[in-house]
Amino acid sequence: MNIAAIQQALREFARDRDWDQFHSPKNLAIALSVEAAELLERFQWLKDDESHRLAERPEDYRAVREEIADVLIYLLRLADLMSIDLEEAVQEKMRKNAEKYPVELAKGNAVKYNRRDQ
């Protein structure tokens, strides 16, 4: 995936439609949250095993695919507008997570690091 190329295409898409006036960081963050909620809605009430087999239901699978794309589109647009280098941000966050969740403490353990002693 060429993040910069996709962001450029999204920039042009918004500019061609005169949507930059609506694409403030606040509005994009809200839109991202709405799209994430729409993605979540597709999984509401499914059992775990049903969610793993969603590809067996082509219409539902297509809808999830589209919602995931919407989430990514808004995330890329927001990061672009805020001049956030996503590759750098993800790498930095992964380093922090590796420190916060060392393998010897986190492997097979779903309890968050700050709740282990409770």
Backbone torsions as a table, in degrees:
resi	resn	phi	psi	omega
1	MET	NA	127.9	176.6
2	ASN	-98.2	94.7	-175.4
3	ILE	-57.8	-45.6	-177.9
4	ALA	-61.3	-41.1	-179.8
5	ALA	-66.5	-39.9	178.4
6	ILE	-66.7	-42.5	178.4
7	GLN	-62.3	-38.6	176.9
8	GLN	-63.6	-43.2	178.5
9	ALA	-63.3	-40.8	178.0
10	LEU	-66.6	-38.5	177.0
11	ARG	-59.5	-47.3	179.7
12	GLU	-66.0	-41.0	178.6
13	PHE	-57.9	-46.9	179.8
14	ALA	-67.7	-43.3	-179.3
15	ARG	-62.5	-44.0	-179.3
16	ASP	-60.6	-26.8	-178.5
17	ARG	-101.2	3.4	-177.7
18	ASP	58.7	42.1	-179.2
19	TRP	-96.1	-6.5	179.9
20	ASP	-57.0	-31.2	179.2
21	GLN	-62.1	-23.1	-179.4
22	PHE	-98.9	-14.1	-172.7
23	HIS	-93.1	61.4	171.3
24	SER	-79.3	159.1	176.1
25	PRO	-54.4	-41.4	179.6
26	LYS	-60.3	-48.9	-177.8
27	ASN	-65.4	-38.5	178.4
28	LEU	-68.2	-38.2	176.9
29	ALA	-64.0	-40.3	177.4
30	ILE	-64.4	-46.5	-179.9
31	ALA	-61.0	-39.4	177.3
32	LEU	-60.5	-44.5	179.3
33	SER	-64.1	-41.0	178.6
34	VAL	-63.0	-45.5	179.9
35	GLU	-65.4	-37.9	176.5
36	ALA	-62.9	-37.8	177.3
37	ALA	-66.6	-38.0	177.4
38	GLU	-65.6	-36.2	174.5
39	LEU	-64.2	-46.7	179.4
40	LEU	-59.3	-38.6	179.9
41	GLU	-59.2	-32.8	179.7
42	ARG	-65.8	-21.5	-179.5
43	PHE	-102.5	-8.5	-177.8
44	GLN	-57.3	131.3	176.1
45	TRP	74.7	-0.8	174.9
46	LEU	-77.0	143.7	171.3
47	LYS	-75.5	158.4	-178.1
48	ASP	-53.2	-46.3	-178.3
49	ASP	-65.7	-32.0	176.8
50	GLU	-66.7	-37.7	179.6
51	SER	-66.5	-32.2	177.5
52	HIS	-71.1	-24.5	-176.7
53	ARG	-105.6	22.0	-176.1
54	LEU	-60.0	-29.4	179.5
55	ALA	-61.9	-18.7	177.5
56	GLU	-75.7	-9.5	179.5
57	ARG	-118.2	86.2	-170.5
58	PRO	-52.3	-40.3	-178.6
59	GLU	-67.3	-43.4	178.1
60	ASP	-67.3	-40.1	179.3
61	TYR	-62.0	-44.2	178.1
62	ARG	-60.1	-43.1	-179.7
63	ALA	-64.1	-41.7	177.8
64	VAL	-64.1	-42.2	178.5
65	ARG	-58.5	-44.4	179.8
66	GLU	-67.0	-39.5	178.9
67	GLU	-66.7	-38.9	176.8
68	ILE	-62.1	-41.9	177.3
69	ALA	-61.6	-43.0	178.5
70	ASP	-59.9	-43.8	178.9
71	VAL	-59.9	-46.6	-178.6
72	LEU	-65.7	-40.4	179.5
73	ILE	-59.0	-49.1	-179.8
74	TYR	-67.1	-36.4	177.5
75	LEU	-63.9	-46.2	178.9
76	LEU	-62.9	-41.0	-179.9
77	ARG	-65.4	-43.5	179.2
78	LEU	-62.8	-47.8	179.9
79	ALA	-61.2	-40.8	178.9
80	ASP	-62.8	-47.7	-178.6
81	LEU	-62.5	-31.6	-178.6
82	MET	-95.4	7.0	179.4
83	SER	56.4	41.7	177.0
84	ILE	-97.6	122.6	175.5
85	ASP	-78.6	105.5	-174.0
86	LEU	-64.1	-40.4	179.2
87	GLU	-59.9	-46.1	179.4
88	GLU	-64.1	-43.9	-178.9
89	ALA	-62.9	-41.6	-179.8
90	VAL	-67.8	-43.7	178.9
91	GLN	-61.2	-42.9	178.7
92	GLU	-63.5	-43.3	-180.0
93	LYS	-65.5	-37.9	177.6
94	MET	-64.1	-38.6	176.7
95	ARG	-62.9	-44.5	178.8
96	LYS	-62.7	-42.7	179.7
97	ASN	-64.5	-35.9	178.3
98	ALA	-63.6	-37.0	177.0
99	GLU	-72.4	-40.6	-176.7
100	LYS	-72.1	-32.0	-177.1
101	TYR	-125.5	70.2	179.4
102	PRO	-62.1	144.8	-175.5
103	VAL	-51.0	-44.4	-175.4
104	GLU	-64.0	-23.2	178.4
105	LEU	-100.6	-28.0	-171.3
106	ALA	-99.5	-21.2	-173.9
107	LYS	-59.4	120.2	178.4
108	GLY	73.1	10.2	-175.6
109	ASN	-118.4	115.1	-178.2
110	ALA	-89.2	-4.7	-179.1
111	VAL	-75.9	128.3	-178.9
112	LYS	-61.4	145.0	-174.6
113	TYR	-51.3	-35.2	-175.6
114	ASN	-87.6	5.8	-180.0
115	ARG	-122.4	10.5	-174.3
116	ARG	-67.1	-32.4	-175.0
117	ASP	-91.5	3.9	-176.6
118	GLN	-93.6	NA	NA
